[in-house]
């Protein structure tokens, strides 16, 4: 193909590329404030933002090991908003130890209520860990929370050795 034919083909392709652009977009390109580029099917255009810049900075600070865990699917990234908590697997002895350290019934009930993993079944396991007998009539979450809180405060001296 001749040089004239190559230039003609290039201009035809360029005309097809700029046809969907608005006049404002063309002005930005000619002023050097925007540019045309080739995108592959797996690529996409992302608007610059402060949040994106912070996310990219965070990703740049990850260790090789953390990146490999994410790539292999053994770990994932999650967005945590203020006040969000990361819950790990429920460790009954650890939860029992945390309960013992709380000072009032209200604190204990609030602690037990804030953890969504603490359903009635798990509350009964915590009571067993604390050597608290659960009467058959006590079945609801609120009842179990109150029973645990009252028993721990009543038997506070019993936990002094822990």
C-alpha beads as a LAMMPS data file, in Angstrom:
LAMMPS data file: protein, C-alpha beads

162 atoms
161 bonds

1 atom types
1 bond types

-500.0 500.0 xlo xhi
-500.0 500.0 ylo yhi
-500.0 500.0 zlo zhi

Masses

1 110.0

Atoms # bond

1 1 1 0.000 0.000 0.000
2 1 1 1.250 3.453 -0.783
3 1 1 1.896 6.150 1.759
4 1 1 -1.091 8.129 0.433
5 1 1 -3.363 5.104 0.853
6 1 1 -2.114 4.554 4.460
7 1 1 -2.743 8.229 5.249
8 1 1 -6.220 8.033 3.722
9 1 1 -7.039 4.930 5.805
10 1 1 -5.725 6.594 8.975
11 1 1 -7.807 9.725 8.349
12 1 1 -10.923 7.607 7.727
13 1 1 -10.388 5.754 11.018
14 1 1 -9.765 9.044 12.832
15 1 1 -12.978 10.498 11.408
16 1 1 -14.908 7.447 12.681
17 1 1 -13.292 7.818 16.121
18 1 1 -14.117 11.522 16.543
19 1 1 -17.625 11.339 15.040
20 1 1 -19.342 10.431 18.375
21 1 1 -17.468 13.225 20.230
22 1 1 -19.286 16.431 21.098
23 1 1 -17.954 19.823 20.081
24 1 1 -16.904 20.390 23.700
25 1 1 -14.942 17.107 23.722
26 1 1 -13.191 18.051 20.452
27 1 1 -12.238 21.436 21.939
28 1 1 -10.700 19.655 24.965
29 1 1 -8.698 17.358 22.671
30 1 1 -7.392 20.204 20.508
31 1 1 -6.513 22.246 23.629
32 1 1 -4.521 19.300 25.040
33 1 1 -6.818 18.888 28.060
34 1 1 -8.025 15.468 26.873
35 1 1 -6.673 12.795 24.587
36 1 1 -7.870 9.933 22.441
37 1 1 -6.563 6.493 23.267
38 1 1 -7.111 2.886 22.304
39 1 1 -8.897 0.771 24.912
40 1 1 -8.755 -2.989 24.889
41 1 1 -11.986 -4.859 25.727
42 1 1 -10.890 -5.591 29.321
43 1 1 -9.976 -1.934 29.994
44 1 1 -12.242 0.878 31.110
45 1 1 -12.030 4.613 31.717
46 1 1 -12.171 5.683 35.363
47 1 1 -12.770 9.270 36.461
48 1 1 -10.084 10.716 38.735
49 1 1 -11.247 11.279 42.293
50 1 1 -9.757 11.715 45.745
51 1 1 -11.202 8.347 46.821
52 1 1 -9.681 6.573 43.816
53 1 1 -6.301 8.175 44.488
54 1 1 -6.425 7.003 48.116
55 1 1 -7.448 3.482 47.061
56 1 1 -4.576 3.285 44.581
57 1 1 -2.168 4.554 47.239
58 1 1 -3.420 1.837 49.615
59 1 1 -2.989 -0.845 46.961
60 1 1 0.549 0.367 46.343
61 1 1 1.349 -0.163 50.029
62 1 1 0.259 -3.824 50.092
63 1 1 3.000 -6.401 50.539
64 1 1 3.729 -9.052 47.918
65 1 1 2.205 -11.650 50.250
66 1 1 -1.039 -9.658 50.665
67 1 1 -1.297 -9.151 46.908
68 1 1 -0.784 -12.855 46.253
69 1 1 -3.516 -13.710 48.789
70 1 1 -5.924 -11.353 47.014
71 1 1 -5.007 -12.666 43.562
72 1 1 -5.493 -16.288 44.659
73 1 1 -8.866 -15.522 46.264
74 1 1 -7.690 -16.381 49.795
75 1 1 -8.267 -12.777 50.895
76 1 1 -10.387 -9.890 49.669
77 1 1 -10.580 -6.134 49.975
78 1 1 -13.543 -4.627 51.780
79 1 1 -14.706 -1.061 52.280
80 1 1 -15.025 -0.229 55.966
81 1 1 -16.962 2.860 56.923
82 1 1 -16.508 4.626 60.259
83 1 1 -17.951 2.463 63.014
84 1 1 -17.727 -0.765 61.001
85 1 1 -16.123 -3.734 62.705
86 1 1 -14.342 -6.774 61.344
87 1 1 -15.774 -9.951 62.806
88 1 1 -13.624 -13.038 62.858
89 1 1 -14.668 -16.564 63.704
90 1 1 -16.444 -16.765 67.038
91 1 1 -14.038 -17.762 69.801
92 1 1 -16.270 -18.678 72.752
93 1 1 -13.478 -18.645 75.404
94 1 1 -12.271 -15.229 74.163
95 1 1 -15.789 -13.769 74.255
96 1 1 -16.250 -15.161 77.781
97 1 1 -12.971 -13.539 78.848
98 1 1 -14.095 -10.196 77.394
99 1 1 -17.416 -10.437 79.241
100 1 1 -15.673 -11.069 82.557
101 1 1 -13.658 -7.855 82.127
102 1 1 -16.784 -5.689 81.719
103 1 1 -17.845 -3.793 84.823
104 1 1 -21.668 -3.562 84.723
105 1 1 -24.676 -5.569 83.605
106 1 1 -25.519 -2.855 81.066
107 1 1 -22.045 -3.070 79.512
108 1 1 -22.316 -6.855 79.273
109 1 1 -25.791 -6.772 77.704
110 1 1 -24.677 -4.076 75.235
111 1 1 -21.567 -6.110 74.357
112 1 1 -23.629 -9.258 73.784
113 1 1 -26.248 -7.367 71.772
114 1 1 -23.723 -5.612 69.509
115 1 1 -22.232 -8.866 68.182
116 1 1 -24.503 -10.297 65.476
117 1 1 -22.844 -13.714 65.814
118 1 1 -24.265 -14.129 69.318
119 1 1 -27.542 -15.867 68.643
120 1 1 -29.288 -17.898 71.398
121 1 1 -27.293 -21.037 70.556
122 1 1 -23.949 -19.220 70.886
123 1 1 -25.131 -17.399 74.018
124 1 1 -25.830 -20.794 75.604
125 1 1 -22.281 -21.879 74.692
126 1 1 -20.920 -18.732 76.352
127 1 1 -23.028 -19.412 79.442
128 1 1 -21.613 -22.958 79.566
129 1 1 -18.073 -21.562 79.217
130 1 1 -18.786 -19.292 82.187
131 1 1 -20.302 -22.204 84.177
132 1 1 -23.707 -20.522 84.186
133 1 1 -26.655 -22.895 84.284
134 1 1 -29.376 -21.953 81.810
135 1 1 -32.893 -22.834 82.983
136 1 1 -35.096 -24.506 80.359
137 1 1 -37.482 -21.539 80.483
138 1 1 -34.757 -19.129 79.307
139 1 1 -34.728 -19.358 75.502
140 1 1 -34.761 -15.886 73.966
141 1 1 -31.722 -13.809 73.100
142 1 1 -32.614 -10.956 75.480
143 1 1 -33.307 -13.380 78.330
144 1 1 -29.967 -15.144 77.792
145 1 1 -28.093 -11.844 77.637
146 1 1 -29.642 -10.710 80.918
147 1 1 -28.995 -14.064 82.602
148 1 1 -25.324 -13.978 81.588
149 1 1 -24.920 -10.336 82.674
150 1 1 -26.589 -10.872 86.059
151 1 1 -24.666 -14.089 86.741
152 1 1 -21.275 -12.595 85.838
153 1 1 -21.800 -9.530 88.032
154 1 1 -23.206 -11.639 90.900
155 1 1 -20.308 -14.111 90.712
156 1 1 -17.604 -11.463 90.077
157 1 1 -15.343 -12.830 92.833
158 1 1 -15.397 -16.233 91.191
159 1 1 -13.631 -14.809 88.107
160 1 1 -10.829 -13.092 90.016
161 1 1 -8.424 -15.956 89.286
162 1 1 -8.700 -15.537 85.479

Bonds

1 1 1 2
2 1 2 3
3 1 3 4
4 1 4 5
5 1 5 6
6 1 6 7
7 1 7 8
8 1 8 9
9 1 9 10
10 1 10 11
11 1 11 12
12 1 12 13
13 1 13 14
14 1 14 15
15 1 15 16
16 1 16 17
17 1 17 18
18 1 18 19
19 1 19 20
20 1 20 21
21 1 21 22
22 1 22 23
23 1 23 24
24 1 24 25
25 1 25 26
26 1 26 27
27 1 27 28
28 1 28 29
29 1 29 30
30 1 30 31
31 1 31 32
32 1 32 33
33 1 33 34
34 1 34 35
35 1 35 36
36 1 36 37
37 1 37 38
38 1 38 39
39 1 39 40
40 1 40 41
41 1 41 42
42 1 42 43
43 1 43 44
44 1 44 45
45 1 45 46
46 1 46 47
47 1 47 48
48 1 48 49
49 1 49 50
50 1 50 51
51 1 51 52
52 1 52 53
53 1 53 54
54 1 54 55
55 1 55 56
56 1 56 57
57 1 57 58
58 1 58 59
59 1 59 60
60 1 60 61
61 1 61 62
62 1 62 63
63 1 63 64
64 1 64 65
65 1 65 66
66 1 66 67
67 1 67 68
68 1 68 69
69 1 69 70
70 1 70 71
71 1 71 72
72 1 72 73
73 1 73 74
74 1 74 75
75 1 75 76
76 1 76 77
77 1 77 78
78 1 78 79
79 1 79 80
80 1 80 81
81 1 81 82
82 1 82 83
83 1 83 84
84 1 84 85
85 1 85 86
86 1 86 87
87 1 87 88
88 1 88 89
89 1 89 90
90 1 90 91
91 1 91 92
92 1 92 93
93 1 93 94
94 1 94 95
95 1 95 96
96 1 96 97
97 1 97 98
98 1 98 99
99 1 99 100
100 1 100 101
101 1 101 102
102 1 102 103
103 1 103 104
104 1 104 105
105 1 105 106
106 1 106 107
107 1 107 108
108 1 108 109
109 1 109 110
110 1 110 111
111 1 111 112
112 1 112 113
113 1 113 114
114 1 114 115
115 1 115 116
116 1 116 117
117 1 117 118
118 1 118 119
119 1 119 120
120 1 120 121
121 1 121 122
122 1 122 123
123 1 123 124
124 1 124 125
125 1 125 126
126 1 126 127
127 1 127 128
128 1 128 129
129 1 129 130
130 1 130 131
131 1 131 132
132 1 132 133
133 1 133 134
134 1 134 135
135 1 135 136
136 1 136 137
137 1 137 138
138 1 138 139
139 1 139 140
140 1 140 141
141 1 141 142
142 1 142 143
143 1 143 144
144 1 144 145
145 1 145 146
146 1 146 147
147 1 147 148
148 1 148 149
149 1 149 150
150 1 150 151
151 1 151 152
152 1 152 153
153 1 153 154
154 1 154 155
155 1 155 156
156 1 156 157
157 1 157 158
158 1 158 159
159 1 159 160
160 1 160 161
161 1 161 162
